[in-house]
């Protein structure tokens, strides 16, 4: 876990930042404390008033706004209840358990994170000391919470980088056995090791992004009946090409039996990340008027929407891949409002679904385009945690390795 504490002069600014995220569909108000009414029933002005009432008790203190972000590894299993519990425990451990606060879960990044808005003026009008809070109280709280909640430690997150996978360029791969095997093995090992899939079909959907296909053979073939599996390259038209590579010949042995052992665990592990996908899809659906525009807007956010058609060419199902959190969901598993039928119905109200131009084959990108289409894969997980929250405020961070605020180019 990485905690970042920003102390500033405007509670309004910190609150407005998070409320705008809610309005745009990138965040939800998930938790609160110290309010007489449920904040979800209060207006922006009423929520702000709770903090203003305290800051007016000590008008000599100008730096009275506190904006905290708690950032977690994508490997952490965090549903809404655990995020609430962690927030309560963190505030208690740093000595702020009695302060009113609003906690927002943000959905606009590949790693789970929450933002907490509060003030350093208590109910007696006293200023709560914030000097070195990041390096002392927050650091102790961070380590204790990592242990008690079983979270990935901040020190380990620095080492937690993913391979920047890109689609295999079929023109650059020789059809000789060794070059083909090396290219396929790299993709298969990364997908098996870092993505969360719950069926063979989902596994193949993930591989298709990188021009690889897992082939069980025809249903009446000996390979299929014996549970065999081989991997093939896909050309730019989505057709099988090149020399097949046996699953058992690849290091880590991604055989059908070994893949099937992962399904149950992946189903549990991916569950917390469904909320991010639902927010992203809902937001894009509110503006997209064709299937092409829906897929393109989602792809720009690292999310791919795959369509499945029957023999007549009609869409009967969808899958959603989030390359930021490396999860795949059947659309209907996200809720009935995200089923293929509901999505098609929504688009048809705009006059056209444009489904004839959509495909469930892997899109073709140049080497230069690939990182933009799969943005989360090109960045170390730890660096993605450091977001620039404000432009004119003093910052304290935990762990205390950063001494001054600086912008990391390429991150938002």
C-alpha positions as CSV (number, residue, x, y, z in Angstrom):
1,X,0.0,0.0,0.0
2,X,1.2,3.5,-0.8
3,X,-0.3,6.5,1.2
4,X,0.0,10.0,-0.1
5,X,-1.0,13.0,2.0
6,X,-1.5,16.4,0.6
7,X,-2.1,19.3,2.9
8,X,-3.5,22.5,1.4
9,X,-5.5,25.7,1.9
10,X,-8.8,24.7,0.3
11,X,-11.1,21.9,1.4
12,X,-13.4,23.1,-1.3
13,X,-10.8,22.3,-4.0
14,X,-10.1,18.8,-2.6
15,X,-13.8,18.1,-2.3
16,X,-14.6,19.5,-5.8
17,X,-11.9,17.4,-7.4
18,X,-13.5,14.2,-6.1
19,X,-17.1,15.3,-6.8
20,X,-16.2,16.0,-10.4
21,X,-14.8,12.5,-10.6
22,X,-18.2,11.2,-9.4
23,X,-20.0,13.4,-11.9
24,X,-17.9,12.1,-14.8
25,X,-18.4,8.5,-13.7
26,X,-14.8,7.9,-12.6
27,X,-15.5,7.6,-8.9
28,X,-18.1,6.8,-6.3
29,X,-18.6,8.1,-2.8
30,X,-18.0,4.9,-0.9
31,X,-17.7,5.8,2.8
32,X,-17.8,8.6,5.3
33,X,-17.5,9.4,9.0
34,X,-18.5,12.2,11.3
35,X,-21.6,13.3,9.4
36,X,-25.0,13.6,11.1
37,X,-26.8,12.5,7.9
38,X,-25.8,10.1,5.2
39,X,-23.6,12.3,2.9
40,X,-25.1,10.5,-0.2
41,X,-28.3,12.5,0.6
42,X,-26.5,15.8,1.0
43,X,-25.6,18.4,-1.7
44,X,-22.1,19.5,-2.4
45,X,-22.6,22.7,-0.4
46,X,-23.9,20.7,2.6
47,X,-21.0,18.3,2.5
48,X,-18.6,21.2,2.3
49,X,-20.4,22.9,5.2
50,X,-19.4,20.1,7.6
51,X,-15.7,20.9,7.1
52,X,-16.2,24.6,6.9
53,X,-17.9,24.6,10.3
54,X,-14.7,23.2,11.8
55,X,-12.2,25.4,9.9
56,X,-14.1,28.5,11.1
57,X,-13.2,27.5,14.7
58,X,-9.6,28.2,13.9
59,X,-9.3,30.9,11.3
60,X,-5.6,31.5,12.1
61,X,-4.8,28.1,10.5
62,X,-4.8,28.7,6.7
63,X,-3.5,25.2,5.7
64,X,-6.5,23.3,6.9
65,X,-7.4,20.9,4.1
66,X,-6.1,17.3,4.0
67,X,-6.4,15.1,1.0
68,X,-5.2,11.5,1.3
69,X,-5.0,8.8,-1.3
70,X,-4.5,5.2,-0.4
71,X,-3.1,3.2,-3.4
72,X,-2.9,-0.6,-3.6
73,X,-1.4,-3.2,-5.9
74,X,-3.6,-4.7,-8.6
75,X,-2.8,-8.0,-6.9
76,X,-4.6,-7.0,-3.7
77,X,-8.1,-8.4,-3.2
78,X,-10.2,-5.3,-2.3
79,X,-14.0,-5.1,-2.4
80,X,-16.0,-2.2,-1.0
81,X,-16.1,-3.5,2.5
82,X,-12.4,-4.1,2.8
83,X,-11.7,-0.6,1.4
84,X,-14.0,0.9,4.1
85,X,-12.3,-1.2,6.8
86,X,-8.8,-0.2,5.6
87,X,-9.8,3.5,5.5
88,X,-11.2,3.4,9.1
89,X,-8.1,1.6,10.4
90,X,-5.7,3.9,8.6
91,X,-7.4,7.1,10.0
92,X,-7.5,5.5,13.5
93,X,-3.8,4.6,13.4
94,X,-2.6,8.1,12.3
95,X,-4.7,9.6,15.1
96,X,-7.6,11.0,12.9
97,X,-10.3,8.5,13.8
98,X,-12.5,11.2,15.2
99,X,-12.3,13.6,12.3
100,X,-15.2,13.9,9.7
101,X,-14.2,12.5,6.3
102,X,-15.5,11.5,2.9
103,X,-13.9,8.6,1.1
104,X,-14.2,8.2,-2.7
105,X,-13.2,5.1,-4.7
106,X,-11.7,6.1,-8.0
107,X,-12.1,3.9,-11.0
108,X,-9.9,5.7,-13.5
109,X,-6.6,3.8,-13.0
110,X,-5.5,0.2,-13.2
111,X,-4.6,0.0,-9.5
112,X,-7.3,0.1,-6.7
113,X,-7.2,3.4,-4.9
114,X,-9.3,5.7,-2.7
115,X,-9.2,9.4,-1.9
116,X,-10.1,10.8,1.5
117,X,-11.1,14.4,2.1
118,X,-10.9,15.8,5.6
119,X,-9.6,18.7,7.7
120,X,-6.9,19.1,10.3
121,X,-9.1,21.2,12.6
122,X,-10.8,19.2,15.3
123,X,-14.1,19.9,17.1
124,X,-12.4,22.0,19.7
125,X,-10.9,24.3,17.1
126,X,-7.4,22.8,17.7
127,X,-5.1,22.3,14.8
128,X,-3.9,18.7,14.4
129,X,-0.2,18.6,13.7
130,X,0.6,17.3,10.2
131,X,4.4,17.9,10.2
132,X,6.1,14.6,9.2
133,X,2.8,12.8,9.4
134,X,3.7,11.0,6.2
135,X,7.1,9.8,7.4
136,X,6.1,8.8,10.9
137,X,2.4,8.1,11.7
138,X,1.4,7.2,8.1
139,X,4.4,5.0,7.6
140,X,3.7,3.0,10.8
141,X,0.0,2.7,9.9
142,X,0.9,1.6,6.4
143,X,3.1,-1.2,7.6
144,X,0.6,-2.4,10.2
145,X,-2.3,-2.4,7.7
146,X,-0.2,-4.3,5.1
147,X,0.3,-7.0,7.7
148,X,-3.2,-7.2,9.2
149,X,-5.0,-7.1,5.8
150,X,-2.5,-9.2,3.9
151,X,-1.7,-6.5,1.3
152,X,1.2,-6.3,-1.1
153,X,3.9,-4.2,0.7
154,X,4.9,-0.9,-0.8
155,X,8.6,-2.0,-1.0
156,X,7.5,-5.0,-3.1
157,X,5.4,-2.9,-5.4
158,X,8.5,-1.2,-6.7
159,X,9.5,-4.5,-8.1
160,X,6.0,-5.3,-9.4
161,X,6.3,-4.6,-13.1
162,X,4.5,-6.3,-16.0
163,X,5.9,-7.1,-19.4
164,X,4.8,-4.6,-22.0
165,X,3.1,-7.1,-24.2
166,X,2.4,-6.2,-27.8
167,X,0.7,-8.1,-30.6
168,X,3.1,-10.4,-32.4
169,X,4.0,-9.0,-35.8
170,X,3.5,-11.9,-38.2
171,X,5.8,-10.4,-40.8
172,X,8.7,-10.4,-38.3
173,X,8.3,-14.0,-37.2
174,X,10.0,-16.7,-39.2
175,X,8.0,-19.8,-39.6
176,X,10.9,-21.8,-38.4
177,X,10.1,-23.7,-35.2
178,X,12.4,-21.9,-32.7
179,X,11.5,-18.3,-33.6
180,X,7.8,-19.1,-33.6
181,X,8.0,-20.9,-30.3
182,X,9.9,-18.0,-28.7
183,X,7.3,-15.5,-29.8
184,X,4.4,-17.6,-28.7
185,X,5.9,-18.6,-25.4
186,X,6.5,-15.0,-24.4
187,X,2.9,-14.1,-24.9
188,X,1.4,-17.3,-23.3
189,X,3.6,-17.1,-20.2
190,X,2.6,-13.5,-19.6
191,X,-1.1,-14.0,-20.1
192,X,-1.2,-17.1,-17.9
193,X,0.9,-15.5,-15.3
194,X,-0.8,-12.1,-15.0
195,X,-4.4,-12.2,-16.4
196,X,-7.5,-13.5,-14.6
197,X,-9.6,-15.7,-16.8
198,X,-12.2,-18.3,-15.8
199,X,-12.7,-20.4,-19.0
200,X,-10.8,-21.6,-22.0
201,X,-12.9,-19.3,-24.2
202,X,-11.8,-16.3,-22.1
203,X,-8.2,-17.4,-22.2
204,X,-8.3,-17.5,-26.0
205,X,-10.0,-14.1,-26.1
206,X,-7.0,-12.7,-24.2
207,X,-4.5,-14.4,-26.4
208,X,-6.2,-13.1,-29.5
209,X,-5.1,-9.5,-28.6
210,X,-1.6,-10.6,-29.2
211,X,-2.2,-12.7,-32.3
212,X,-1.9,-16.1,-30.6
213,X,-4.5,-18.9,-30.6
214,X,-4.9,-21.8,-28.2
215,X,-6.0,-24.8,-30.4
216,X,-7.6,-27.9,-29.0
217,X,-8.2,-29.4,-32.4
218,X,-11.6,-30.6,-33.8
219,X,-14.0,-32.1,-31.3
220,X,-13.6,-35.6,-32.8
221,X,-9.8,-35.5,-33.0
222,X,-7.5,-37.5,-30.7
223,X,-5.9,-34.3,-29.4
224,X,-9.2,-32.9,-28.3
225,X,-10.4,-36.2,-26.8
226,X,-7.1,-36.6,-24.9
227,X,-7.2,-33.1,-23.5
228,X,-4.2,-32.0,-25.7
229,X,-3.5,-28.3,-26.5
230,X,-1.2,-26.5,-28.9
231,X,-0.6,-22.8,-29.6
232,X,-0.7,-21.1,-33.0
233,X,0.0,-17.7,-34.5
234,X,-2.8,-15.6,-36.1
235,X,-2.2,-13.6,-39.2
236,X,-3.5,-10.0,-39.7
237,X,-6.9,-11.4,-40.8
238,X,-7.2,-13.6,-37.7
239,X,-6.5,-16.8,-39.6
240,X,-4.3,-19.6,-38.1
241,X,-0.7,-19.4,-39.5
242,X,2.7,-20.9,-38.8
243,X,3.9,-24.0,-37.0
244,X,1.9,-25.3,-34.0
245,X,3.7,-25.4,-30.7
246,X,2.8,-28.0,-28.1
247,X,1.7,-26.6,-24.7
248,X,3.9,-29.1,-22.9
249,X,7.0,-27.8,-24.7
250,X,6.6,-24.3,-23.3
251,X,8.3,-23.5,-20.0
252,X,5.7,-23.4,-17.1
253,X,3.7,-26.0,-19.2
254,X,0.4,-24.1,-20.0
255,X,-1.5,-27.3,-20.8
256,X,-5.3,-27.6,-20.7
257,X,-5.2,-29.4,-17.3
258,X,-3.0,-26.7,-15.8
259,X,-5.2,-23.9,-17.2
260,X,-8.4,-25.4,-15.8
261,X,-6.8,-25.5,-12.3
262,X,-6.7,-21.6,-12.4
263,X,-10.3,-20.9,-13.2
264,X,-11.8,-21.1,-9.7
265,X,-9.2,-18.9,-8.1
266,X,-9.4,-16.4,-10.9
267,X,-13.1,-16.1,-10.5
268,X,-12.6,-14.9,-6.9
269,X,-9.5,-12.8,-7.6
270,X,-11.1,-10.7,-10.5
271,X,-14.3,-9.9,-8.6
272,X,-13.2,-6.6,-7.1
273,X,-12.3,-5.2,-10.5
274,X,-15.7,-5.6,-12.0
275,X,-16.8,-2.3,-10.6
276,X,-14.1,-0.4,-12.5
277,X,-15.2,-2.0,-15.8
278,X,-18.9,-1.3,-15.1
279,X,-18.2,2.3,-14.5
280,X,-16.1,2.6,-17.7
281,X,-18.6,0.9,-19.9
282,X,-21.5,2.8,-18.4
283,X,-19.7,6.1,-19.0
284,X,-18.9,5.3,-22.6
285,X,-22.3,3.9,-23.3
286,X,-23.8,7.3,-22.4
287,X,-22.1,8.9,-25.4
288,X,-21.4,6.2,-27.9
289,X,-23.9,5.9,-30.7
290,X,-22.4,3.0,-32.7
291,X,-20.7,-0.2,-31.9
292,X,-17.5,1.1,-33.6
293,X,-17.4,4.2,-31.4
294,X,-18.2,2.2,-28.3
295,X,-15.3,-0.2,-28.9
296,X,-12.9,2.5,-29.9
297,X,-13.6,4.7,-26.8
298,X,-13.2,1.7,-24.5
299,X,-10.0,0.6,-26.3
300,X,-8.5,4.1,-25.6
301,X,-9.0,3.3,-21.9
302,X,-7.3,0.0,-22.2
303,X,-10.6,-1.9,-22.4
304,X,-11.6,-4.2,-25.3
305,X,-15.1,-5.3,-26.0
306,X,-15.3,-8.5,-28.0
307,X,-18.4,-9.7,-29.9
308,X,-19.5,-13.3,-30.4
309,X,-21.8,-14.1,-33.3
310,X,-23.7,-17.2,-34.4
311,X,-23.6,-18.8,-37.8
312,X,-26.1,-16.2,-39.1
313,X,-23.8,-13.4,-38.0
314,X,-26.0,-12.1,-35.1
315,X,-24.4,-11.0,-31.9
316,X,-25.3,-13.4,-29.0
317,X,-22.6,-12.5,-26.5
318,X,-19.8,-10.1,-25.4
319,X,-16.7,-10.2,-23.4
320,X,-14.9,-7.3,-21.8
321,X,-11.1,-7.2,-21.3
322,X,-9.6,-4.7,-19.0
323,X,-5.9,-4.5,-19.8
324,X,-5.3,-2.2,-16.9
325,X,-6.3,-4.7,-14.2
326,X,-5.7,-7.7,-16.5
327,X,-9.1,-9.2,-16.1
328,X,-11.7,-10.5,-18.5
329,X,-15.5,-10.8,-17.8
330,X,-18.4,-12.1,-19.8
331,X,-20.5,-9.0,-20.2
332,X,-23.6,-10.5,-18.6
333,X,-21.5,-11.4,-15.5
334,X,-21.2,-7.7,-14.8
335,X,-25.0,-7.4,-14.5
336,X,-28.1,-7.6,-16.7
337,X,-27.6,-4.1,-17.9
338,X,-24.3,-5.1,-19.5
339,X,-25.6,-8.1,-21.4
340,X,-25.2,-8.2,-25.2
341,X,-28.9,-7.7,-25.6
342,X,-29.0,-4.6,-23.4
343,X,-26.0,-3.0,-25.0
344,X,-27.4,-3.6,-28.5
345,X,-30.7,-2.2,-27.4
346,X,-29.0,0.9,-26.1
347,X,-27.1,1.5,-29.3
348,X,-30.1,0.8,-31.5
349,X,-31.9,3.7,-29.8
350,X,-29.3,5.9,-31.5
351,X,-30.4,4.5,-34.9
352,X,-27.5,2.1,-35.8
353,X,-25.4,-0.5,-34.1
354,X,-22.8,-0.6,-36.9
355,X,-22.2,-4.2,-36.0
356,X,-21.1,-5.3,-39.4
357,X,-17.8,-3.4,-39.0
358,X,-17.1,-4.9,-35.5
359,X,-15.3,-8.1,-35.0
360,X,-14.0,-10.4,-32.3
361,X,-10.7,-10.9,-34.1
362,X,-7.6,-9.2,-32.8
363,X,-7.1,-5.6,-34.1
364,X,-3.9,-4.9,-36.0
365,X,-1.6,-2.3,-34.6
366,X,1.8,-1.0,-35.7
367,X,4.7,-1.2,-33.3
368,X,4.2,2.5,-32.5
369,X,0.5,2.2,-31.9
370,X,0.5,-0.8,-29.5
371,X,1.6,0.9,-26.3
372,X,-1.2,3.5,-26.7
373,X,-3.8,0.8,-27.2
374,X,-2.6,-1.2,-24.1
375,X,-1.5,1.7,-21.8
376,X,-1.4,-0.2,-18.5
377,X,1.0,-2.8,-19.8
378,X,3.8,-0.3,-20.6
379,X,4.0,1.2,-17.1
380,X,5.4,-0.3,-13.9
381,X,2.6,-0.7,-11.4
382,X,4.4,1.2,-8.6
383,X,4.9,4.3,-10.8
384,X,1.2,4.4,-11.7
385,X,0.4,5.0,-8.0
386,X,2.0,8.4,-8.0
387,X,-0.6,10.8,-9.3
388,X,-0.4,14.6,-9.2
389,X,-3.4,15.6,-7.2
390,X,-3.0,19.4,-6.9
391,X,-0.8,22.1,-8.3
392,X,-0.1,24.4,-5.3
393,X,-0.1,22.4,-2.1
394,X,2.5,21.0,0.2
395,X,2.9,17.2,0.0
396,X,3.9,14.5,2.5
397,X,4.0,10.9,1.2
398,X,4.5,7.5,2.7
399,X,6.8,5.7,2.3
400,X,9.0,8.7,2.7
401,X,11.4,8.2,-0.3
402,X,10.2,11.2,-2.2
403,X,11.4,14.5,-0.7
404,X,9.6,16.9,-3.0
405,X,6.7,17.0,-5.3
406,X,7.6,16.2,-8.9
407,X,5.7,15.4,-12.0
408,X,6.3,12.0,-13.6
409,X,6.0,12.5,-17.3
410,X,3.6,10.1,-19.1
411,X,1.4,9.5,-16.0
412,X,-2.0,11.0,-15.3
